[in-house]
Amino acid sequence: MNIMKSYNFCYAHRVWNQVLSTGVTCKCRYCHGHSGKIDLCLTGNLVNGMIIDFNELQFIKTFIDSVIDHHMLCDIYDPLVPHYFKLLNSNVLCFEDRGLYRVVNQNFMKDLAVELQEFGSSLVFIDGVPSAENLALWLGTMITELLLQNKVCEERNVRLVSLKWWESETSYAEYIV
């Protein structure tokens, strides 16, 4: 038995190394945004006729809202990353490591103008170009860890079966565990 839960969000990214097979530079190399969506397929033990009450999955929505929604998802190796930090008045890359992703260190930004703090707070860095495929893999790995850390999910053996990262209404990448 499987259940499905969907979440909607908005994000920006730049697939900085993309070149089409024709040799033409793809417009996805430019910073741009999407109205994204993920579909989670979960499985687990049936307890009282349910794998889990959907309300018990609020922690996933909280993660998406705080890390992905209205954030710029960046490749840590994007050649623009040092320039982002120069905008923040630093020649030093000041990251705060959060496991499978990094953010700009908040202490580093405390004396900056509000607009620069907002810019710095919007950046989320992952290892790899933020294509739909890499984002599905990254988030699938994150969700797997979040499920393991949640007591209710652990008790019910709730596990990720697959994750679809919808980049648009017609295009998605699927991570299958």
Residue pairs with C-beta under 8 A, 6 or more apart in sequence:
1 43
1 46
1 51
2 41
2 42
2 43
2 51
2 161
3 41
3 42
3 43
3 51
3 52
3 54
4 39
4 40
4 41
4 42
5 39
5 40
5 42
5 54
5 57
5 60
6 37
6 38
6 39
6 40
7 37
7 38
7 40
7 60
7 61
7 64
8 35
8 36
8 37
9 35
9 36
9 37
9 38
9 64
9 65
9 68
9 69
9 70
10 33
10 34
10 35
10 36
10 69
10 70
11 33
11 34
11 36
11 68
11 69
11 70
11 71
11 72
11 73
12 31
12 32
12 33
12 34
12 71
12 72
12 73
13 31
13 32
13 33
13 34
13 72
13 73
13 74
13 130
13 135
14 28
14 29
14 30
14 31
14 32
14 74
14 78
14 80
14 130
15 26
15 28
15 29
15 129
15 130
15 131
16 29
16 75
16 78
16 79
16 80
16 129
17 29
17 129
18 25
18 26
18 28
18 29
18 129
18 131
19 25
19 26
20 26
31 72
34 167
34 168
35 168
36 68
36 165
36 166
36 167
37 166
38 64
38 139
38 163
38 164
38 165
38 166
39 163
39 164
39 166
39 172
40 60
40 143
40 160
40 162
40 163
41 160
41 161
41 162
41 163
42 51
42 52
42 147
42 158
42 159
42 160
42 161
43 51
43 158
43 159
43 161
44 51
44 52
44 153
44 156
44 157
44 158
44 159
45 51
45 156
45 157
47 156
51 156
51 158
52 152
52 153
52 156
52 158
56 150
56 152
56 153
59 146
59 150
60 143
60 146
63 142
63 146
67 101
67 124
68 124
68 139
70 122
71 122
71 123
71 124
72 122
72 123
72 124
73 124
73 126
73 130
73 135
74 80
74 81
74 84
74 123
74 124
74 125
74 126
74 130
75 81
75 125
75 126
75 127
75 128
75 129
75 130
76 102
76 125
76 126
76 127
77 127
78 129
81 93
81 125
82 91
82 93
84 119
84 120
84 123
85 91
85 92
85 93
85 94
85 104
87 116
87 119
88 104
88 108
88 109
88 112
88 116
88 119
88 120
89 112
89 116
90 108
94 104
94 105
94 108
95 102
95 103
95 104
95 105
95 125
96 102
96 103
96 104
96 105
96 106
99 142
99 145
100 126
100 127
100 138
100 141
100 142
100 145
101 124
101 125
101 126
101 138
101 142
102 124
102 125
102 126
103 121
103 123
103 124
103 125
104 120
104 121
104 123
106 121
108 120
109 116
109 117
109 120
109 121
110 117
112 120
126 134
126 135
126 138
128 134
128 138
131 173
132 165
132 167
132 171
132 172
132 173
133 173
135 165
135 173
136 163
136 164
136 165
136 172
136 173
136 174
136 175
137 175
139 163
139 165
139 175
140 160
140 162
140 163
140 175
140 177
143 160
143 163
144 159
144 160
144 177
147 153
147 154
147 158
147 159
147 160
148 154
150 158
152 158
159 177
160 177
161 176
161 177
162 174
162 175
162 176
162 177
163 174
163 175
164 172
164 173
164 174
164 175
165 172
165 173
165 174
165 175
166 172
167 173
